[in-house]
Amino acid sequence: MPREITDEEYNFLKSRQQVADFIESIYNDPALTREAKQRIKKKYPTLSIPDLDIEEKVNQRFDADKKERDEEKKKQREEEEEKNQKAARKRTQDDYGFTDEAMKDLEKMMVDRNIGDYEVAATYMASKQPKTSEPTAAWDSTRWHHEKQDGFAEIAKDPEAWGRNELTVAFQKAADQERRARS
């Protein structure tokens, strides 16, 4: 049985119908539907919107997987950087002969001066603090050790004879060169 309504009720229902028509067009528009559903879900969190709920669950799972992969990549990158840093440290220590204490000083200087390369820092440190050279076995503070030089025994035996012999050899070489130049 039909019911009669007042003009006020009719106008209210008509305005509600207009709002429903506007919302329905937005809700069904492919470009706007997701945003509209999210806003509805924000206003009514317990309301079930199956396609939005499924999409959010899938997105959460993808985000979790991506986060896990990113963390794994970050961990691998950090391990590789640490390995490279340790190798550079060891190579520098071996090349420059730095002690562990010297390496600590080097690393402190690297931090203080904002130097990121062991080679550069070691070169600088070595130039500012050169190592003292180790004496060789042939060096002696009291003697020259000229007796160990080649031919010294012959010179010491008879210096004049050695000198005459050297002059004769030199004259002979000069005469040979002059003969070759003439021919």
Number of C-alpha atoms within 10 A of each C-alpha: 3 4 4 8 8 8 9 9 11 12 11 11 12 12 12 12 12 11 11 12 12 11 14 13 12 17 17 13 12 10 10 12 17 17 14 17 18 15 12 14 16 11 10 10 11 8 11 10 13 9 10 16 15 11 12 12 11 12 12 12 12 12 12 12 12 12 12 12 12 12 12 12 12 12 12 12 12 12 12 12 12 12 12 12 14 12 12 15 18 15 14 19 19 11 11 15 12 18 11 10 9 14 18 12 14 20 19 13 15 18 11 9 10 10 14 11 13 20 17 13 19 23 13 13 17 14 10 9 9 9 11 6 6 6 9 7 6 9 10 10 6 6 8 10 10 9 10 10 8 9 10 12 13 11 13 11 10 10 13 11 12 15 12 11 12 12 12 12 12 12 12 12 12 12 12 11 11 11 10 9 8 6 5
